[in-house]
Each structure stands twice: as structure tokens, then as C-alpha cells.
């Protein structure tokens, strides 16, 4: 029988130690977020449906986005044992410079729409964390303002080649003059993808008031207060701002761009040159032959061609074919530090986060982006320790199996082990 006794008051007092209440509501809600999914939940609560769905959604039936997330969920890790991982080094070299983590912030358009601090929050957080920040052609903060916010950090610029070539050429010159060290030449957006959530929400730039938007705003007064009391939302690099996202993209982008445009822009750019939106092994090999510095394996977050290839599935073969000739960056589907570690193990030199960054921004502005980076950094380090590797260079395909829930008719089954990938 267990001996029982009446609890002593002093013992009860020891148990009744309540956590001190944090009066800072932003800090309180961000500290409660333990994962990127938690930040997404907070972001959805705090952001009007049209702005949240623009971030969260993808093209048509959103199959590409779903598959890209599932590809990382279908990873099986293989840890080694009895290695000293008391100290872990997450730093890496990419595109001629260093990064404190194997990930940077991807280019995102209309960013101040999600939360008014926008690209300023992203660039500032990236600079503080020692990781690169990428500004989009469709950004809502200028090239020069981002540089001023992140003067000592690494700034990259993502370029759309537009029908009016002079606009694109001017942006290239401005980014070079501002000291950006890398240009991302984007090749997967000849026209806008069919983003059905945006169409259903009547999403436009700038946002237009309607009965539905007013109703949706009632429980989110903070967002509208920020929107109405801060500088007008407009593109920092483009003069045209009115219309739906699809209309804006279709009016600006040029479906006729080709390798001559790539050669022309590359000739103009003095820094590192990467091609973003590569989705086949054949194109990766061709770009390697042309001598570009890097490629970004990306299906644009599933926002362009639905049912496009999953970048993470392409990664092992691309790494085998061109990994010695250029650097490989991967985006789309990353929701955790474990996803990042898996990508590095299978041959990526670096990764980019888009939605994960924007969820943090919507959840809490600059502090929310800081929290995103903190969560991912802790997950990267913890995953490395559990795999028992102390540097990113120790990660190999032997640490990862790509399980599969899909079959490719064109090439047979998807690889089930990285050795066969």
C-alpha cells in the first residue's frame, strides 16, 4: 500500500508557481508559436482572407503546392550514432559569400499587403540573423530602401523580364548600384498562373472595399488600421498598381523571353547570376553548360503551372548531373528545419523560404519574421544533432530516403532511396 499524507502548505506553495504574464501581446502570441504551422494559424486569425489566401494559396487546384509539401513529409531520416555533436556548425557558403544558416528569404511580391512592415521587416530580420534577403521585382519597398535597412547584409534581387525591356534593364542597374550581390533571373512566369483563391476573393492591388471585405475586416481591425494609416500600398519598382494579380502580371510579363534575354541581362549584371524556376534535368544541364553561377529548382511555390514537377523530387538527379558545375538552390514546400536538412543532404547547396517567412510577418511583423528564423534555425540544429552530424558538409544522401506516394508513368516509380534517386 502507498503511504498517504496530508499535503503540507509549504509543498503546495512550491507547486503553485504561476508563469509571469507577459503584457506585450505580440511577444506573447509569438512565443506561443512552436512551429511554422503555429505561425500560419496566428497569421490566418490576424489577416483578412484575401491577403492571407494570396500568401497561402497556389494555382488552380493547388496540386503542385500540396505535392511539394508532401514530398518533405515523405522523408525518412537515417541517423548515425556515437558522434560528438556537442557543437554544431550551420554556416555555409553560397554565391560567393557566407550565410549563418542554410536558408535565406525568398522573393515575394506585394509583401506590405500581408503586414505593413513588409520587406523592411524581412530585410532587417535577415540581416540580424546573417542570412540573405531577396527582393522581388513586385516588391512594395524599393531597392534602395531595402539596402538602407540591411546595409551590411547580403541582398539579392529577383528579376522579371517585362515587355518594356527598359524597365527591367533599369532595375538591374539600380540593384547593381545599390550593392546587391546576386541577381535571380526568373524563367517560370511567361504569364500569370490561375490563382483561383484570389479570383474568388476579388483580390486586387490595392485592395478594394466591398461588403465581403468589410465583413471580413470587422474581427481584424488592427490590419485595417495599419493599412489605412501607413504609406499607400504600391509597387516600388513598377508604376502600374491597379487590377487583379493576374491582370498585373499579364500586363507586365513577356511570354517571348528567351536565351537571348538571359544573355543580355547576364552581360549587364556584375555580380553572381542565378536562374530561378528550373524544373527539368535537361534545362539544368543546359544552364550548367552556359556557365551560370546557380540555379533555383522551383515551381514558384505551386503558383504558376499546377501539376508542375516537385523540386525536391528533382533534386537528387539534378545534383548528380550538374552539382559539380554550379550551385543548386531549392525552394517550394519547406515548412520546417528538418525539410531544409533533407534538401541539403540530397544535394542542395542552399534553400529559400517564402510562405514560412510571410506567415511570421503576418503573425507579428518584424518580430514575427525573427521568430520564423529562430524556429527554423533551432530545427536545423536539432535535426543535425539527432542525425549526429556536426556540419552541413557531413550530410549525404545516405541520411535520407525519399518515400513516395506517387508514380511517374514517364520514368517509372519515383525513387524510394536516395541512392536510386
N, C-alpha and C positions, 0 to 999 in steps of 0.2 A: 504493500500500500504506500502511496505517496504521502509523505508527511505534509500537512497543510498548516498554514498560519495566517493570522490576520495581517494584511499589508500594513507596514509602518508608514506614517505620514511622510517621513523623510524620503523613503523609497519611492512613494507616489510622486513626490515633487521632482525627483530625478527624471522620471518618465515624462512628466508634463512640461517639457521644454518646447515651447512653440517657436516655429520659424519666424524670424523678424519680417514684418510686412514691408515690402519694397513699395514706396509711394510713387515711384516712376512707372507709370502704366506701360510705356513702351518697353522698358527694360524688363519688366515683369513678364509680359507676354512673350518676349523673345527668349528669355531664359527658360520658359516652359517648352520651347521647341527643341526637341532632341534629334530631329532628323529633317531632311528636306521635305518629306511628306507632311511633317508638322507645320513647317513654314507655309506650305501650299494651303493647308487648311486655314491658317490665320489669314493668308492673303485673300482667299475666297470670301471670307467673312468681311474683310475690310474694303474690298474693291468692287465697284459697280460691275454688273455682269458683262457688259460689253468690253470693258478694258481687261477684266480677268480672262474672259474667253478668248480674246485676241492673243493673250500670252499662252494660255493653257491649250488652245485648240490647234488643229492642223488641217490639212487639205481633205476635202471630200469626206470619205468615211473614216478618216484618221487611222487607216490600216498601217501605213508606214511608221507613224509615231508609236502605235501600240506594239508593233513587232520590234521596234528598236529598243523600247523599254524591256520587253520580254526577253530579248537576247541577253541582256545583262542579268536578268533574273535566272536565266537558264545556265548560269556559270556554276561549275563545281570547282572548288579550290583544292589543291593538294599541298598541305604544309609539310615542310621537313621538320626535323627535330634536333634538339640539343645544339642549337646555335646561339651564341651570345647576341641578344637583341636589346641589351640594356640601353644602347644608344642607336637611334635610327636617323638616317640622313635622307630627307625628302627632296633635297635640292637637285636641280637638273639644268642642263644646258640646252637651249633651244634657239634657233635662228640667230646665232651669234652672240647670245647673252645668257644670263642666268635667270632662274626662277626658283623661288623658295619652295614651290610645290609643283607637281607635275600637271597642273591645270592653270588655265587663265580664263578671263572673262570673254565670252564670245560677243560678236557684234549683234546688237538688237535694235530694231527700229522703233520709233515712236515712244522712246523709253520714259520720257516725262509724263506720258499719259498714264502709266501704271502708278507712278508716285512722283510728285513734282521735283524731287531731288534728282531723279533721272541719272543721266550719265555722270554727273558730278559725284553722286554717291558711289557709283561703280568705280570710277577712276580713282577717287580718293581711297576707297577700301582696298583696291588692288595695289596701289602704291604703298599703303601702310603694310600690306601683307607680303610685299615683294614678289608679286606675280604680274603678268602682263594684262593690260586692258585693251580691248579692241573697240574702236568707234565705228559705227555703221554710217554709210552714205545717207541713210534715212534717219540718222540720229537727230535728237532735238536739242543738242548742245553743240556748239561749234568746235571745230578742230583746235582753235586757239584756246578756247575756254577749258577744254579737257587737258591740254598741255599745261595750262596755268594751275589746274588743280593737282596734276600729277607731274610736277616739273622734273623730278629726279627718277621717276619710274619708267617702265617700258610701255610705250603707247604704240599700238598697231592700228592701221586704218583699213577698213574693208570697202572695196570699190565696186559699184555697179557701173557698167559702161552704158551710157544713155544715148538716146537718139541724137541729142545735141552733144556731140563729142567734146565740144569746147568746155562744157560744164564738167565732165569727167576729168579732162586734162587740167582744168583749174584746181580741182580738188586734189589731184596728185601733187601738183606744185605746192599747194598750201600745206599739205601734210609733210612734204619733204622739208619745206622751210621751217615748219614748227618742230622738226626734230623727231618725227615718228620714225622708228627703225625698220618697220616691216609693212608691206602692202599685201593685202589679200585680194586677189583678182577673182571675182565671183562669177561662176560659169553656169549655174543651175537655175537662173531666173530670166529666161528669154521673155516670158510672160508670167503673169501672176497665177499662182495656183488657186483652185476654187475652195476658198475657206468658208465653209457653209455656216459655221457658227457666227462669223462676222456678218454674213448676209442676213441671217435670221435676226440678229440683234440690231440691224441697221447701223452698224459700226462705221463711223466716218472720222476724218481728221479735218478740223477739230470736231469734238463730239457735238451732236445736235440734240437739243432737248425735245422730248416727246412725252406723251402720257406715260409710256412704259419706263423711260429713263427717269422721269420724276418719281414714279412709284418706287423704282429700284433705289433711288437716292435717299429716300426717307430714312432707312436704317443706317445709312453711311454718310452722315453729314460732314464728317471730317475730310473725306475725299473731295467733296464738292467745295468745301471751304478752301482747301489747299488749291484746287483748280481755279477758283474764281478770284483768289487774292494773290496769285503769283503771275509772273510774266506770261503773255499769251503763248499757247502751245502751237509751235510751228516748227517746220524743218529748219535746221540751222544751215544746211548746205543747199537746199532747194527753195525756189521761190514759190512753187505751187503747193498749196496746202489743203485745198478743198476737194472733198469727194471721198468715196469709199476707198479702202485699201487697194482693192483690185483695180479700180479706176486710176488711182495714183501710180501704181506700179506699171500698168499697161501704157500709160501716157509717157512714162519716163524711160522704161527699159526698151532695149532694141533687140528683137529676135534675130537680127542679121549678124551679131557679133561673131567673130571667127578668130583663127590663129593669127591673122594679121593684126587684129586689135590687141591681142595678147602681146605680140612682139613690139607694137608701138608703145603700149603702156610700160612694158618692161624696160624699154630703151629710156623712157623718161625717168624711171624710178631709180634713185641712187642706193637704196638700201636692200634689205632682204626681200625676196619676191616669192610669194606662195600662191597657189591656185586652189581656190575653195569651191567645193561642190563636186569633187571627183567621185564617180560611182561605178567604175569598171576597172578591172585589172589592165585592160588594153590601154585605156586613157592614162592610167598611172605610168605605164611603161613609156608611152609617147612623151609625156611631160618630163620623165627622167632623161630621155634622150635629148630633150631640148635644154636640159640643164637648169631647170628651176630649182630654187632652194628647198621648197617644201610643197607638199600637197595636203589639203584638208579633206579626208574622207568624210563626206557629209551628204545627207539627203535633205538638208535645210530644215532639220527638225521635223521632217514629215510634212512640211508646209507647202511644198510645191507639187511634185508628181506623187500621187498616192500609189502605194504598192511599189515604190522605188526600193532599190536594194538596201539592206540593213548594213550600215557601215561597219559595225562590229563583226558581222559575218564575213565581210570582205577582208578584214584586217590581216589575218594570217597569210593569205596568199599574196596580197599586196606587199606585205613586209618581206616575204621571201623573194619576190621578184625585183623590188626596187629599194628595199631598205638600206642597201649599201650605197645607193646613188643620191638619195635625197632624204629629207626628214619627213616623217609621217605624223600628222596631227589628226585627231579623231574627235568628232562631236556627234550629237544626237543620241538621246536615250539615257544620258548619265544622270543618275539620281542619288548617287552615294559615292563615298570614297572608295568603297570596295569595287565599284564599277571602274573607277579610274585605275586602280591597281591591276585589275584584269586586263584593261586595254594596254597598259604598259607591258605587262607580261607577254602579251600576244604580238608585240612588235611596234606599238605606237611610241613615238618619242615624246608626245605631249597630248593633252586633251583640252577641250574648251567646254565651258558650262554656259548655257543660255537660260533655259527656264529656271533652273535652280537659283541662279543669280536674281532673276526677276521675281521669284516667289519671295526671296528675302527682302528685296526692295519694296514690294507691296506690303509685306508684313511690318516693315519698320524703317523705311528709308535707309540712310547710310548705316545705321546700327544693324538693320536687318541684313544688309549685304555683308557687313562684318561677321554677323552670326552665320550666314551661309558659308563663308570661307572658313570660319572656325570649325563648323560641323564637318565639312568635307576634309579639312586638314587633319582633324582628330581621327576620322575614319580611315584616311590613308595610312596614318602612322599605326593605328591599332591593327589594321589588316596586315600590314607588313610585319609587325611583331608576331602576329598569330601564324603567319606563313613562315616566320623565322628567317626573314631576310633583313639586313640592316641598311642596304642601299637599293635604290631603284635599279641599278645595273645588275643586281643579283636576280632580279625577276626574269624568268624564262617561260616559254610555252609549257614546260613541264609542270608549272604551278597551276595550270588552268585546263579544264575540259569545257568545251562548248557543247552543252547538251542541246538537243533540237526538238522542236515540236512541229517543224515544217519540213517539207520535202521539195527539192528542186527537180522538176522534170527535165530541165535542160542539162543539168550536170549531175544528176543522181542525188542521193541523200546529202543533206548538209553534213559537214564533218562532225563526228562525235568526240574527237580528241584533237587537241591542238597539233599533235604530230602528224595527223592526217589532214589538217585544215588546208 
